[in-house]
Amino acid sequence: MSRKSARAAAVQMVFENMLGGDGGEDTLQGLIAFTPEEGDTAFIDQVLQGVEENAFEIDDLIEQNLKGWALSRIAKVDQAVLRVAIWEMCYDRTTPDAVVINEAVTLAQRFNTPGAGKFVNGVLSAVLESRSGDKA
């Protein structure tokens, strides 16, 4: 599997966690039929732990960059995509922001609707812009 597939699996597991599941090994192998390659499991574990440990800060960033929306009104699948992407952009920093945003848009379109991709792109672009302003 590629990082792209591992990222998709991580989003699905974050989504499961949001709905009260445990997002564990059974989910990887059974529910989403994911067979990890070298490094995939470590990446997924890192994402899950990072999103969980930084949930308040990540959700705050989402909330700050919503225009006319409340976090509670966003589809859970879009929240999962945003949480993974923001964790990568703000805490992991091994993937360029443009790649993270592109992947998040693709995942939102895959797991939700084409319109969800535009929404996710808007939020993540606003997060990126707000972070750039913090560095100035």
LUMNULUM-319251 format. One line per 10 residues: their letters; for each residue x, y, z of N, C-alpha, C, O. Coordinates in steps of 0.05 Angstrom, whole numbers, plus 32768, in hexadecimal, padded with zeros to 4 digits. Last residue first. Example, Ala and Ser with C-alpha at 12.3 -4.5 7.8 and 13.67 -1.06 7.14 Angstrom:
// residues 2
sa	8101/7FD3/808E/8111/7FEB/808F/8102/8001/809D/810C/8017/80A1  8108/7F8E/809C/80F6/7FA6/809C/8108/7FBE/809C/811D/7FBE/80A9;
//
This chain:
// residues 136
akdgsrselv	805B/82C2/80D2/8064/82DD/80CB/806B/82EE/80E3/8073/8305/80E1  8045/8294/80E4/8063/8294/80E1/806D/82B0/80DB/8085/82B6/80DE  800F/829C/80E2/801B/8299/80FC/803A/829B/80FB/8047/82A3/810E  8004/829B/80AC/8003/82B5/80BA/8010/82B3/80D6/801A/82C7/80DF  8007/8265/80A3/801B/8276/8097/801C/8292/80A4/8031/829E/80A7  7FDA/8255/80BE/7FF4/824D/80C8/800A/825E/80BC/801E/8264/80CA  7FB3/826A/809E/7FB5/8274/80B9/7FCF/826C/80C6/7FDB/827B/80D6  7FBC/824D/806F/7FC0/826A/806F/7FC3/8275/808B/7FD4/8286/8090  7FAE/821A/8082/7FC9/821F/8077/7FCF/823D/8078/7FE5/8245/8080  7F78/8222/808D/7F8A/821A/80A3/7FA7/8221/809A/7FB6/822C/80AA;
aslvgnvfkg	7F65/822E/805A/7F63/8243/806F/7F76/823C/8086/7F83/824E/8091  7F6E/81FD/8042/7F7C/8214/8038/7F7C/822B/804C/7F8F/8239/804F  7F4A/81DE/8060/7F67/81D9/8063/7F77/81F0/8057/7F8D/81F6/8062  7F19/81F4/8050/7F21/81F4/806C/7F3F/81F1/806F/7F4C/8200/807D  7F1A/81EB/8018/7F17/8206/8023/7F20/8208/8040/7F2E/821A/8047  7F1E/81B3/8015/7F33/81C4/8009/7F32/81E0/8015/7F47/81EB/801C  7EED/81A5/802B/7F06/819D/8039/7F1D/81AE/802F/7F2E/81B7/803E  7ECB/81BA/8003/7EC9/81C3/801E/7EE3/81BD/802D/7EEE/81CF/803A  7EDB/819C/7FD6/7EDD/81B9/7FD6/7EDD/81C4/7FF2/7EEC/81D6/7FF9  7ECD/8169/7FE8/7EE8/816F/7FE1/7EED/818D/7FE1/7F02/8196/7FEB;
agptnfrqal	7E96/816A/7FEB/7EA5/8168/8004/7EC3/816F/7FFF/7ED0/817A/8011  7E85/8167/7FB7/7E84/8180/7FC5/7E93/8181/7FDF/7E9D/8196/7FE7  7E8A/812F/7FAD/7E9C/8142/7FA0/7E9C/815E/7FAE/7EB1/816A/7FB0  7E82/810F/7FEF/7E78/8118/7FD5/7E8C/812A/7FC8/7E9F/8133/7FD5  7EA2/80E0/8010/7E89/80EF/8013/7E7E/80F6/7FF7/7E73/80E5/7FEA  7ECE/80C2/8003/7EBE/80B9/8019/7EA4/80C8/801D/7E92/80BF/802B  7EE3/80DF/7FD6/7EE0/80C2/7FD5/7ECC/80B8/7FEA/7EBB/80A7/7FE5  7EE6/8113/7FE6/7ED6/810D/7FCF/7ED0/80EF/7FCE/7EBA/80E7/7FC6  7F0A/810D/8011/7EEF/8118/8016/7EDC/8111/7FFF/7EC5/810A/8003  7F37/80FA/7FF4/7F2A/80E9/8008/7F0D/80F3/800E/7EFB/80E3/8011;
tvaenivvad	7F43/8128/7FD6/7F3D/810F/7FC8/7F2E/80FC/7FDB/7F1B/80EF/7FD3  7F4F/814C/7FFF/7F39/8151/7FED/7F30/8138/7FDF/7F18/8133/7FDC  7F7C/8132/8015/7F64/8136/8025/7F4B/813B/8014/7F36/8131/8018  7FA1/8136/7FEB/7F98/811B/7FF4/7F7E/811E/8004/7F6C/810D/8001  7FA7/816E/7FEA/7F9D/815F/7FD3/7F92/8144/7FDA/7F7D/813C/7FD1  7FBC/8177/801E/7FA3/8183/8016/7F97/8174/7FFE/7F7F/816D/7FFE  7FED/815A/801A/7FD9/8154/802F/7FBE/815E/8027/7FAA/8150/8029  8006/8177/7FF1/7FFF/815A/7FED/7FEA/8152/8001/7FD7/8144/7FFA  800C/81A8/8009/7FFC/81A6/7FF0/7FF4/8189/7FEB/7FDE/8184/7FE1  802F/819D/8034/8013/81A5/8039/8001/81A2/8020/7FEA/8199/8022;
pttrdycmew	8058/8162/802F/8052/817E/8028/8034/8185/802B/8023/8174/8025  8063/8139/8067/8057/813B/804C/8051/8159/8047/8046/8167/8058  8075/813F/809A/8086/8130/8087/807C/8131/806A/808A/812A/8058  8056/8158/80C2/8068/8169/80B1/807A/8159/809F/808E/8164/8095  8038/814E/80F2/8049/813A/80E5/805F/8147/80D4/8076/8142/80D7  801B/817B/8102/802A/816C/8115/803E/8158/8109/8053/8153/8115  8001/8197/80D8/800A/81A5/80F0/801D/8196/8102/802D/81A2/8110  7FF4/8173/80AF/7FFE/818E/80A9/800C/819B/80C1/8020/81A9/80BD  7FE0/8146/80CA/7FF8/8144/80B9/8004/815F/80B4/801D/8162/80B4  7FB4/815D/80E4/7FCA/8150/80F4/7FE3/814F/80E3/7FF9/8155/80ED;
iavrlvaqdv	7F97/816C/80B8/7FA2/8181/80C9/7FB8/8175/80DB/7FCC/8182/80E1  7F89/8139/80A3/7F99/814C/8093/7FA6/8161/80A5/7FBD/8168/80A1  7F6B/8123/80CD/7F84/8115/80C4/7F95/8129/80B5/7FAE/812B/80BA  7F41/8148/80D1/7F53/8143/80E8/7F6D/8136/80DF/7F82/813D/80E9  7F2A/8146/809E/7F37/815F/80A7/7F4A/8159/80BE/7F60/8164/80BF  7F16/8111/809F/7F29/8119/808A/7F38/8132/8093/7F51/8133/8091  7EF2/8117/80CA/7F08/8103/80CB/7F1D/810A/80B7/7F35/8109/80BE  7ECE/813D/80B6/7EDE/8143/80CE/7EF6/8130/80D0/7F0C/8138/80D7  7EB9/8120/808C/7EC9/8137/8086/7EDA/8140/809E/7EF1/8148/809B  7E9D/80FA/80AA/7EB2/80F1/8098/7EC4/8108/8090/7EDD/8105/808E;
kairslawgk	7E77/811B/80C4/7E8C/810D/80D4/7EA3/8104/80C2/7EBB/8105/80CA  7E67/815A/80A9/7E65/813D/80A8/7E7D/8130/80B6/7E93/8139/80B3  7E5E/8190/80D5/7E6E/8184/80C0/7E6A/8166/80C1/7E69/815A/80D6  7E45/81A6/8101/7E35/81A3/80E9/7E44/8195/80D2/7E38/818E/80BE  7E6B/81AC/8129/7E56/8198/812D/7E45/8193/8115/7E37/817F/8113  7E89/81D8/8117/7E94/81BD/8116/7E7F/81A7/8118/7E81/8193/810B  7E62/8205/80F1/7E6B/81FB/810B/7E75/81DF/8108/7E6B/81D0/80F7  7E6D/8237/80BF/7E66/821C/80C7/7E6F/8218/80E4/7E80/8226/80EE  7E82/8266/80AB/7E65/8263/80AC/7E5C/8247/80B3/7E45/8240/80AF  7EBB/8249/809E/7EAE/8262/8097/7E90/825D/8096/7E86/8252/8083;
lnqeilddie	7EED/8230/80C7/7ED3/822C/80BA/7EC7/8247/80B4/7EC9/8259/80C5  7F1A/8238/80E5/7F1C/823C/80C8/7F03/8234/80B9/7F03/8233/80A0  7F0F/822B/811A/7F18/8246/8113/7F18/824C/80F6/7F16/8264/80EE  7F03/81F4/8114/7EEE/8208/811C/7EF6/8224/8115/7EE5/8233/810B  7F36/81DF/8109/7F1F/81DC/80F6/7F0B/81F2/80FB/7F02/8200/80E9  7F50/81EE/8138/7F59/81F8/811E/7F44/81F6/8109/7F40/8208/80F9  7F33/81CF/815C/7F33/81EC/815F/7F3C/81F9/8145/7F31/820D/813C  7F40/819C/814B/7F24/81A5/8148/7F22/81C3/814B/7F12/81D0/813E  7F76/819D/815B/7F6F/8199/813F/7F52/81A3/813A/7F4D/81B2/8127  7F73/81A4/8192/7F81/81B9/8182/7F79/81B6/8164/7F74/81CA/8157;
faneevgqlv	7F57/8175/81A0/7F4C/8190/81A7/7F59/81A5/8195/7F4B/81B7/818B  7F79/814B/818C/7F5D/814F/8182/7F53/816B/8188/7F46/8177/8177  7FAB/8137/8194/7FA9/8153/818D/7F8D/815B/8184/7F89/816F/8177  7FA6/8101/819F/7FB4/8112/81B2/7FB0/8130/81AD/7FB1/8140/81C0  7F8A/80EF/8170/7F7E/80ED/818B/7F8B/8100/819F/7F7D/810E/81AD  7FAF/80FB/8148/7F95/8107/8147/7F88/8106/8162/7F7C/8119/816B  7FDA/80DA/815A/7FDD/80F7/8157/7FC3/8105/8156/7FC0/811A/8163  7FC5/80A7/8157/7FCE/80B1/8171/7FD0/80D0/8170/7FC8/80DD/8183  7FBA/80A4/8120/7FA5/80A0/8134/7FAC/80AC/814F/7F9C/80B9/815B  7FEE/80AD/810A/7FD7/80BF/8104/7FC2/80BD/8119/7FB9/80D1/8124;
qdifatdgee	800A/8081/811F/8013/809C/8125/7FFC/80B0/8120/7FF8/80C3/8130  7FEE/8057/8107/7FEE/8059/8124/7FF6/8076/812C/7FEB/8081/813F  7FFB/8062/80D1/7FDF/8063/80DA/7FDD/8066/80F9/7FCD/8076/8103  8033/805A/80D3/8027/8074/80CB/800B/8077/80D5/8003/808B/80E1  8035/8024/80E2/8042/8039/80F3/8036/8054/80EC/8031/8064/80FF  801C/800D/80B5/8010/800A/80D0/801B/801F/80E3/800D/802B/80F3  8040/801B/808C/8024/8024/808C/8018/8023/80A8/800C/8036/80B0  8073/8003/8090/8070/801F/8097/8053/8028/8099/804E/803D/80A6  8065/7FD3/805F/8078/7FDE/8072/8074/7FFB/8077/8073/800B/8064  801D/7FD1/8056/8038/7FCB/804F/804B/7FD7/8063/8042/7FE3/8077;
ptfailgqlt	7FDD/7FB6/806B/7FF3/7FCA/806C/800E/7FBF/8062/8014/7FA7/8065  7FA4/7FAD/804D/7FBC/7F9D/8053/7FD4/7FAF/8053/7FDE/7FB7/803E  7F62/7FB8/805C/7F7C/7FC5/8057/7F92/7FB3/805F/7F93/7FA9/8076  7F29/7FB4/8061/7F3A/7FA1/8050/7F54/7FAE/8048/7F5C/7FAE/8031  7F09/7FCE/8083/7F12/7FDD/806C/7F25/7FCD/805A/7F30/7FD7/8047  7EFA/7FA4/80A7/7EE7/7FB7/809E/7EF0/7FC5/8084/7EE0/7FC8/8071  7F2B/7F83/80AE/7F11/7F79/80A8/7EFF/7F8E/809A/7EF6/7F89/8084  7F5B/7F9E/80B6/7F5B/7F86/80A6/7F40/7F7D/809E/7F3D/7F70/8089  7F4E/7FCE/80D2/7F60/7FCE/80BB/7F5C/7FB5/80A9/7F59/7FB8/8091  7F2D/7FBB/80FB/7F22/7FCD/80E7/7F33/7FCD/80CE/7F29/7FCC/80B7;
deggdgglmn	7F50/7F9D/8118/7F3A/7F90/810C/7F2D/7FA1/80F6/7F25/7F97/80E1  7F73/7FC5/812D/7F7D/7FB2/8119/7F66/7FA4/810A/7F68/7F9F/80F2  7F44/7FFB/813C/7F5B/7FEA/8140/7F62/7FD8/8128/7F58/7FDC/8112  7F1B/801F/8148/7F2E/8024/8132/7F47/8014/8134/7F5C/801E/812E  7EF3/801C/816C/7F0E/801D/8177/7F23/8021/8161/7F3A/8026/8167  7EB8/8048/8168/7EC7/802F/8164/7EE3/8032/816F/7EEB/8047/8179  7EA0/8079/816B/7EA0/8068/8183/7EAE/804E/8180/7EAF/803E/8193  7EA5/809A/8141/7E8B/808E/8144/7E8A/807A/815B/7E76/806D/815F  7EDA/80A7/8142/7EC7/80BC/8147/7EAB/80B1/814C/7E9B/80BD/815B  7EF0/8076/8132/7EF4/807F/814D/7EE0/8095/8155/7ED6/8095/816B;
efvmqvaaar	7EE1/8078/80FC/7ED7/8063/810D/7ED9/806B/812A/7EC7/8067/813A  7F02/80A3/80EC/7EE5/80A5/80E9/7ED7/8090/80FC/7EC4/8096/810A  7F34/808D/80F3/7F2C/80A5/8103/7F0E/80A8/8103/7F02/80AE/8117  7F2F/8065/80CC/7F32/805D/80E8/7F2B/8075/80FB/7F1F/8071/8110  7F2C/8083/809D/7F16/8071/80A4/7F17/8069/80C2/7F02/8066/80CE  7F5E/809C/80A0/7F45/80AC/80A0/7F2E/809B/80A9/7F1D/80A3/80B9  7F7F/8070/809A/7F80/8080/80B3/7F67/8091/80B5/7F5C/8093/80CB  7F74/8060/8066/7F6E/804E/807C/7F6D/805D/8097/7F5C/8058/80A7  7F88/808C/804B/7F6C/8086/8049/7F63/8074/8060/7F4E/8077/806B  7FBE/8086/8059/7FB0/809E/8062/7F92/8099/8061/7F84/80A1/8073;
askrsm	7FCA/8057/803E/7FCC/8058/805C/7FBD/8070/8067/7FB0/806E/807C  7FC4/8068/800A/7FB2/8054/8015/7FB2/8053/8033/7F9D/8050/8040  7FEE/808D/8008/7FD3/8096/8001/7FBF/8082/800D/7FAB/808A/8018  801A/806E/8011/8013/8081/8026/7FF6/808B/8022/7FE7/808F/8035  8006/802E/7FF6/8015/8047/7FF6/800C/8058/800D/7FFA/8051/801C  8011/7FE8/8000/8000/8000/8000/8012/8019/8000/8029/8018/8009;
//
